[in-house]
Amino acid sequence: MAADASDAPRAWQSVLEHIESQLLEGRLRPGHRLPGERALSTELGVGRSSVREAIRVLEVLGLIRTHAGSGPNAGAIIIATPGGAMSSLMRLQVAARGFPVADIVRTRLILESSVAGDLADATPAPDLAAADRLLDAMDSPTLTPQEFLALDAAFHLALAEASGNQVITATMAGLRSGIEGYALQGLAALTDWHATSARLRTEHRGIVEAIRAADAAAARTRIHDHISGYYAETFIDPARTPAT
């Protein structure tokens, strides 16, 4: 039986769009502090994990800085306003949900194949601890398909972050809602989610293994096949899978 995918936007996207609108309208400016997780969660009717996810995207975009702890400097402070290219990236985050799936996939193949190869070639070796934590989280048998795919998207963003390339990282963050959206849409085409998720987990670990082995060719091939494979399985015949 195929898994069901919801057409509703993910809760973290609603939080992100709420904060974005305040930034773009000037109600939030550099030096202002965001309300705490609990306050935003209550105000917007979402879980605190969704608030944290939205804040993480804003931090990747360079718009806020977060400080842990409970003192007066704790929480998230606005450090930039979304002007010029940054504003375009923020609009990309929202618009990505409406992009043709094939275009998003082709863009991923170009960007992520490059990221995987660069990570494998990097000296010193890149820090993949964040990716490892997400892989471990994806092994939980209690995850729903939607939760798994959210972690999957976070894993791919974590690889981009590990590259240290801020433009690629921001672009991947901007495309994230579109990536997760088509992955969720594809659930309806799957007849055996357990088998698919097991394969995806194996592919994820194979990508990381190739990066750690400094095998750039294998890293590029594995991430290309991983991205195009899910698309082929859920949207089109494998013979028509986009090529780089």
C-alpha positions as CSV (number, residue, x, y, z in Angstrom):
1,M,0.0,0.0,0.0
2,A,1.4,3.4,-1.0
3,A,2.2,5.9,1.7
4,D,0.2,9.1,1.9
5,A,1.8,12.5,1.4
6,S,0.2,15.7,2.7
7,D,-0.2,18.7,0.5
8,A,0.0,21.0,3.5
9,P,3.2,23.0,3.9
10,R,5.5,21.7,6.6
11,A,5.2,23.6,9.9
12,W,8.8,24.8,9.8
13,Q,8.0,26.5,6.5
14,S,5.2,28.4,8.1
15,V,7.5,29.7,10.8
16,L,10.1,30.6,8.2
17,E,7.6,32.6,6.1
18,H,6.3,34.4,9.2
19,I,9.8,35.6,10.2
20,E,10.7,36.3,6.5
21,S,7.7,38.6,6.2
22,Q,8.6,40.5,9.3
23,L,12.2,41.0,8.0
24,L,11.1,42.0,4.5
25,E,8.5,44.5,5.9
26,G,11.0,46.0,8.4
27,R,9.2,44.9,11.5
28,L,12.4,43.0,12.5
29,R,15.7,44.8,12.0
30,P,19.4,44.1,12.9
31,G,19.8,44.1,16.7
32,H,16.3,42.9,17.3
33,R,15.9,39.5,19.0
34,L,13.5,36.9,17.9
35,P,10.9,35.7,20.4
36,G,11.9,32.5,22.1
37,E,11.1,29.1,20.8
38,R,8.2,28.6,23.2
39,A,6.7,32.0,22.3
40,L,6.9,31.5,18.6
41,S,5.6,27.9,19.0
42,T,2.6,29.2,20.9
43,E,2.0,32.2,18.6
44,L,2.1,30.1,15.4
45,G,0.6,26.9,16.7
46,V,3.6,24.7,15.8
47,G,6.0,22.5,17.6
48,R,9.2,23.9,19.0
49,S,11.2,21.6,16.7
50,S,9.6,23.4,13.7
51,V,10.7,26.7,15.2
52,R,14.3,25.4,15.5
53,E,14.3,24.2,11.9
54,A,13.2,27.6,10.6
55,I,15.8,29.4,12.7
56,R,18.5,27.0,11.4
57,V,17.6,28.0,7.8
58,L,17.8,31.7,8.7
59,E,21.2,31.2,10.3
60,V,22.5,29.4,7.2
61,L,21.3,32.4,5.2
62,G,23.3,34.7,7.5
63,L,20.4,36.7,8.7
64,I,20.5,35.7,12.4
65,R,23.0,34.5,14.9
66,T,22.1,32.2,17.7
67,H,23.5,31.9,21.2
68,A,22.9,29.0,23.5
69,G,22.1,29.4,27.2
70,S,19.6,31.2,29.3
71,G,21.1,34.6,29.9
72,P,20.2,38.0,28.3
73,N,22.3,37.2,25.2
74,A,20.7,33.8,24.6
75,G,18.4,33.1,21.6
76,A,18.5,34.5,18.1
77,I,19.5,38.0,17.2
78,I,18.9,39.6,13.8
79,I,22.3,40.5,12.2
80,A,21.3,41.4,8.6
81,T,18.3,42.4,6.5
82,P,17.4,40.5,3.4
83,G,18.6,42.8,0.6
84,G,19.7,42.1,-2.9
85,A,20.9,38.5,-3.5
86,M,19.9,37.5,0.0
87,S,16.3,38.6,-0.6
88,S,16.3,36.5,-3.8
89,L,17.5,33.5,-1.8
90,M,14.7,34.0,0.7
91,R,12.2,34.2,-2.1
92,L,13.7,31.1,-3.5
93,Q,13.0,29.3,-0.3
94,V,9.3,30.0,-0.8
95,A,9.1,29.7,-4.6
96,A,11.0,26.4,-4.7
97,R,7.8,24.6,-3.9
98,G,6.4,25.7,-7.3
99,F,9.4,24.9,-9.4
100,P,9.2,21.9,-11.9
101,V,10.4,18.8,-10.2
102,A,12.7,17.9,-13.1
103,D,14.4,21.4,-12.8
104,I,15.0,20.9,-9.0
105,V,16.4,17.5,-9.6
106,R,18.8,18.6,-12.3
107,T,20.0,21.5,-10.1
108,R,20.6,19.0,-7.3
109,L,22.6,16.7,-9.5
110,I,24.9,19.5,-10.5
111,L,25.3,21.1,-7.1
112,E,25.4,17.9,-4.9
113,S,27.7,15.9,-7.2
114,S,30.1,18.8,-7.0
115,V,29.8,19.0,-3.2
116,A,30.4,15.3,-2.8
117,G,33.5,15.3,-5.0
118,D,34.9,18.4,-3.3
119,L,34.3,16.9,0.2
120,A,36.2,13.8,-0.8
121,D,39.1,15.8,-2.2
122,A,39.2,18.2,0.8
123,T,42.3,18.6,2.9
124,P,42.0,18.4,5.8
125,A,39.1,15.9,5.8
126,P,35.7,17.6,6.3
127,D,33.7,17.5,9.5
128,L,30.8,15.1,8.8
129,A,29.6,14.8,12.4
130,A,26.3,16.6,11.6
131,A,25.6,14.2,8.7
132,D,26.5,11.2,10.8
133,R,24.0,12.3,13.5
134,L,21.2,12.6,10.9
135,L,22.1,9.2,9.4
136,D,21.8,7.7,12.9
137,A,18.4,9.5,13.4
138,M,17.2,8.0,10.1
139,D,17.8,4.5,11.4
140,S,14.9,4.8,13.9
141,P,12.1,2.4,13.1
142,T,9.5,4.7,14.6
143,L,9.9,7.4,12.0
144,T,7.0,8.2,9.7
145,P,7.8,8.6,6.0
146,Q,7.4,12.3,6.4
147,E,9.8,12.5,9.3
148,F,12.3,10.4,7.5
149,L,12.2,12.6,4.4
150,A,12.6,15.7,6.6
151,L,15.8,14.2,8.0
152,D,16.9,13.1,4.5
153,A,16.6,16.8,3.3
154,A,18.6,17.9,6.4
155,F,21.3,15.3,5.6
156,H,21.8,16.7,2.1
157,L,21.9,20.3,3.5
158,A,24.5,19.1,6.1
159,L,26.8,17.9,3.3
160,A,26.5,21.3,1.7
161,E,27.3,23.0,5.0
162,A,30.3,20.7,5.5
163,S,31.7,22.0,2.1
164,G,32.1,25.5,3.6
165,N,30.8,27.0,0.4
166,Q,28.3,29.6,1.5
167,V,26.7,30.1,-1.9
168,I,26.0,26.4,-2.4
169,T,24.8,26.1,1.2
170,A,22.4,29.0,0.9
171,T,21.1,27.7,-2.4
172,M,20.5,24.3,-1.0
173,A,18.7,25.9,2.0
174,G,16.6,27.9,-0.5
175,L,15.7,24.8,-2.5
176,R,15.0,22.7,0.6
177,S,11.2,23.2,0.6
178,G,11.0,22.2,-3.0
179,I,13.2,19.2,-2.5
180,E,11.2,18.0,0.5
181,G,8.0,18.8,-1.3
182,Y,8.7,16.6,-4.3
183,A,10.0,13.8,-2.1
184,L,6.8,13.8,-0.2
185,Q,4.8,13.9,-3.4
186,G,6.6,10.9,-4.6
187,L,5.4,8.8,-1.6
188,A,2.2,8.1,-3.3
189,A,4.0,6.2,-6.0
190,L,5.7,3.8,-3.6
191,T,4.3,0.4,-2.8
192,D,6.9,-0.6,-0.2
193,W,8.2,2.3,1.9
194,H,10.2,0.0,4.2
195,A,12.3,-1.2,1.2
196,T,12.7,2.2,-0.2
197,S,13.8,3.8,3.1
198,A,16.2,0.9,3.7
199,R,17.8,1.5,0.3
200,L,18.0,5.3,0.9
201,R,19.8,4.7,4.2
202,T,22.3,2.4,2.5
203,E,22.9,4.9,-0.2
204,H,23.4,7.8,2.3
205,R,26.0,5.8,4.2
206,G,27.7,4.8,0.9
207,I,28.0,8.5,0.0
208,V,29.6,9.3,3.3
209,E,31.9,6.3,3.1
210,A,33.2,7.4,-0.3
211,I,33.8,10.9,1.0
212,R,35.8,9.6,4.0
213,A,37.7,7.3,1.7
214,A,38.7,10.3,-0.4
215,D,37.2,8.7,-3.5
216,A,35.8,11.7,-5.3
217,A,34.6,9.7,-8.3
218,A,32.7,7.3,-6.2
219,A,31.2,10.1,-4.1
220,R,30.0,11.9,-7.1
221,T,28.5,8.8,-8.7
222,R,26.8,7.6,-5.6
223,I,25.1,10.9,-4.8
224,H,24.1,11.3,-8.5
225,D,22.6,7.8,-8.5
226,H,20.9,8.4,-5.1
227,I,19.1,11.6,-6.2
228,S,18.2,10.4,-9.7
229,G,17.1,6.9,-8.4
230,Y,14.4,8.3,-6.1
231,Y,13.2,10.6,-8.8
232,A,13.1,7.7,-11.3
233,E,11.3,5.5,-8.8
234,T,8.6,8.0,-7.9
235,F,8.1,10.2,-11.0
236,I,9.3,8.8,-14.3
237,D,10.8,5.8,-16.0
238,P,14.5,5.3,-15.1
239,A,15.5,5.7,-18.8
240,R,14.3,9.3,-18.7
241,T,16.2,10.2,-15.5
242,P,17.9,13.7,-15.9
243,A,21.6,13.6,-16.6
244,T,24.3,16.0,-15.5
